[in-house]
Amino acid sequence: MGLFSYLLVNFYSQRVYTVKAAIKTFVFARISDLFMFGAFILTLLVFHTTDLTAVFIQMPFKVSYYVLVLGWQFQLLSVLSFALATAGAIKGAQFFSHV
């Protein structure tokens, strides 16, 4: 999607501003993919599946499950929610990324 976003923004244009905007779109699409991939890997490591039905069934048992990141403890549901919401916000509207 990042490549197609780059091509869409930079379609038949050679102005410097549009080239910079196309590169910014591509980079932020990659950052969004990184958050989405992180949520996917965390879901796979904790729940051992990516089936949402199984994840929703197991979630009440993982409410007190914490993720340790660089010495800080974060609740699993908060980390997953933050990663998916940030990925959607960046990918959907380039939110928080206006430079």
One Martini backbone bead per residue (centre of mass of N, CA, C, O) as a GRO file, in nm:
protein
   99
    1MET     BB    1   0.055   0.064  -0.018
    2GLY     BB    2   0.295   0.261  -0.010
    3LEU     BB    3   0.359   0.258  -0.312
    4PHE     BB    4   0.077   0.356  -0.411
    5SER     BB    5   0.081   0.619  -0.254
    6TYR     BB    6   0.328   0.734  -0.390
    7LEU     BB    7   0.210   0.726  -0.682
    8LEU     BB    8  -0.043   0.897  -0.629
    9VAL     BB    9   0.099   1.160  -0.531
   10ASN     BB   10   0.328   1.138  -0.787
   11PHE     BB   11   0.152   1.183  -1.037
   12TYR     BB   12   0.296   1.346  -1.287
   13SER     BB   13   0.526   1.478  -1.095
   14GLN     BB   14   0.811   1.731  -1.045
   15ARG     BB   15   0.770   1.853  -0.787
   16VAL     BB   16   0.908   1.887  -0.482
   17TYR     BB   17   0.659   1.877  -0.297
   18THR     BB   18   0.536   1.605  -0.408
   19VAL     BB   19   0.781   1.429  -0.350
   20LYS     BB   20   0.785   1.474  -0.043
   21ALA     BB   21   0.494   1.375   0.007
   22ALA     BB   22   0.539   1.088  -0.102
   23ILE     BB   23   0.761   1.005   0.096
   24LYS     BB   24   0.597   1.055   0.354
   25THR     BB   25   0.377   0.850   0.291
   26PHE     BB   26   0.562   0.603   0.281
   27VAL     BB   27   0.683   0.621   0.567
   28PHE     BB   28   0.409   0.621   0.728
   29ALA     BB   29   0.322   0.343   0.622
   30ARG     BB   30   0.557   0.190   0.758
   31ILE     BB   31   0.492   0.271   1.050
   32SER     BB   32   0.212   0.148   1.053
   33ASP     BB   33   0.308  -0.142   0.991
   34LEU     BB   34   0.474  -0.173   1.250
   35PHE     BB   35   0.237  -0.160   1.449
   36MET     BB   36   0.075  -0.395   1.323
   37PHE     BB   37   0.298  -0.610   1.352
   38GLY     BB   38   0.325  -0.589   1.660
   39ALA     BB   39   0.035  -0.679   1.724
   40PHE     BB   40   0.052  -0.950   1.582
   41ILE     BB   41   0.290  -1.072   1.743
   42LEU     BB   42   0.166  -1.040   2.025
   43THR     BB   43  -0.081  -1.216   1.969
   44LEU     BB   44   0.081  -1.471   1.896
   45LEU     BB   45   0.243  -1.498   2.168
   46VAL     BB   46  -0.005  -1.499   2.370
   47PHE     BB   47  -0.244  -1.675   2.198
   48HIS     BB   48  -0.145  -1.864   1.950
   49THR     BB   49  -0.322  -1.669   1.760
   50THR     BB   50  -0.538  -1.496   1.495
   51ASP     BB   51  -0.808  -1.564   1.600
   52LEU     BB   52  -1.057  -1.364   1.716
   53THR     BB   53  -1.230  -1.562   1.873
   54ALA     BB   54  -1.000  -1.672   2.054
   55VAL     BB   55  -0.913  -1.401   2.168
   56PHE     BB   56  -1.190  -1.322   2.300
   57ILE     BB   57  -1.204  -1.572   2.486
   58GLN     BB   58  -0.911  -1.519   2.633
   59MET     BB   59  -0.914  -1.223   2.750
   60PRO     BB   60  -1.027  -1.258   3.048
   61PHE     BB   61  -0.752  -1.422   3.128
   62LYS     BB   62  -0.557  -1.152   3.031
   63VAL     BB   63  -0.605  -0.892   3.206
   64SER     BB   64  -0.336  -0.941   3.405
   65TYR     BB   65  -0.152  -0.900   3.164
   66TYR     BB   66   0.193  -0.824   3.114
   67VAL     BB   67   0.421  -0.604   2.950
   68LEU     BB   68   0.771  -0.596   2.899
   69VAL     BB   69   0.931  -0.267   2.847
   70LEU     BB   70   1.217  -0.157   2.943
   71GLY     BB   71   1.100  -0.202   3.257
   72TRP     BB   72   0.807  -0.173   3.169
   73GLN     BB   73   0.462  -0.196   3.255
   74PHE     BB   74   0.202  -0.331   3.047
   75GLN     BB   75  -0.100  -0.375   2.941
   76LEU     BB   76  -0.209  -0.569   2.692
   77LEU     BB   77  -0.462  -0.411   2.596
   78SER     BB   78  -0.317  -0.137   2.569
   79VAL     BB   79  -0.106  -0.217   2.358
   80LEU     BB   80  -0.297  -0.317   2.137
   81SER     BB   81  -0.469  -0.062   2.114
   82PHE     BB   82  -0.244   0.137   2.048
   83ALA     BB   83  -0.131   0.000   1.793
   84LEU     BB   84  -0.398  -0.004   1.624
   85ALA     BB   85  -0.474   0.297   1.648
   86THR     BB   86  -0.212   0.414   1.529
   87ALA     BB   87  -0.219   0.268   1.260
   88GLY     BB   88  -0.496   0.380   1.167
   89ALA     BB   89  -0.431   0.684   1.191
   90ILE     BB   90  -0.192   0.695   0.998
   91LYS     BB   91  -0.316   0.548   0.750
   92GLY     BB   92  -0.590   0.705   0.717
   93ALA     BB   93  -0.482   1.043   0.785
   94GLN     BB   94  -0.202   1.129   0.887
   95PHE     BB   95  -0.204   1.130   1.184
   96PHE     BB   96   0.045   1.294   1.363
   97SER     BB   97   0.209   1.365   1.057
   98HIS     BB   98   0.238   1.673   1.031
   99VAL     BB   99   0.522   1.845   0.859
   0.00000   0.00000   0.00000
